[in-house]
Amino acid sequence: MLTDRLLELQDIDTAADRLRHRAASLPEMTAASRARQALADWEATDVALRSRLDELGRDIEAAEAESAEIDRHRDRLQAQMRTVIAPREAEALQHEIATLAERRSELDDRGLAALEEQSDVDDTLVGHLEQESSLRQTLEVADAALAVVQADIERELADLEQRREGAREVVDTTTLARYDRLRDHHGVAVARLVGHRCDGCHLDLSPAEVDIVKAAPEGEPAACPQCDRMLIR
């Protein structure tokens, strides 16, 4: 009977809908996503740490280069001091030497702070690198577990699709068009009359509406007066 074929088709489509919903919310997918994000966060931190080390290295080199230039300049001024006779010129040279010494001290402090931070960042990077293997292994295991579950679902969906094609072949095109329209609108196109209630919209029908449904030809679906689903008694 047509009603039996429609119920079979609806059962197949409902099973496929459930599988697709399951595929979109797999715990294995959540686990893989979290593992992938953890690795991405690790990689971002790795880049940041290495970038900071490079920056500190450049700062240290720049401070050392400037300090060396200051030392050379100071040596030249001190040599010049030994030949100066005029008090004002000597005072000016002493002031310049003192200014250089102050700048040299600032560079020493900056270089020392950079060296200390460089050591701390380097230690952090060492500990950070120790996490990489575990994170990559966790992601590999999570991806493998997800692939297994997804492959199972794809096989089940392929089987359901084959059964669906067979079920649709024995239903006339007019009824299929109505079924597809109702599926698009409601998700479930075919429902049963349970007592006085449509189990599609779960609304009670009046006695007169129930009589109309029951008056449908044997083996033919009626239309639910409330939701228009194909209603089978």
KARA-V120826 format. One line per field, one symbol per residue. ss: DSSP state (H for helix, E for strand, C for the rest). phi: phi as a letter, one per 20 degrees, with the letter a starting at -180 (. if undefined). burial: + if it has 16 or more other C-alpha atoms within 10 Angstrom, else -. A space follows every 50 residues. Layout:
BEGIN
ss->???
phi->???
burial->???
END
This chain:
BEGIN
ss->CHHHHHHHHHHHHHHHHHHHHHHHCCHHHHHHHHHHHHHHHHHHHHHHHH HHHHHHHHHHHHHHHHHHHHHHHHHHHHHHHCCCCCHHHHHHHHHHHHHH HHHHHHHHHHHHHHHHHHHHHHHHHHHHHCCHHHHHHHHHHHHHHHHHHH HHHHHHHHHHHHHHHHHHHCCCHHHHHHHHHHHHHHCCCEEEEECCEECC CCCECCHHHHHHHHCCCCCCCEECCCCCCEEEC
phi->.ffffffffffffffffffffffecffffffffffffffffffffgffff ffffffffffffffffffffffffffffffgfdedfffffffffffffff fffffffffffffffffgfffffffgffffeggfffffffffffffffff fffffffffffffffffffedfffffffgfffffedndedcdedmdceee emdfefgfffffffefggndfedffecmffdde
burial->--+-+++++++++--+--+---+----++-++--++-++--+---+--+- -++--++-++--++--+--++--+--+---+--------+--++--+--+ +--+--++--+--++--+--++--+---------+--++--++--+---+ --+---+--+---+--++--+-------+--++----++++++--+++++ ---++---++--++-----++++++-+-+++++
END
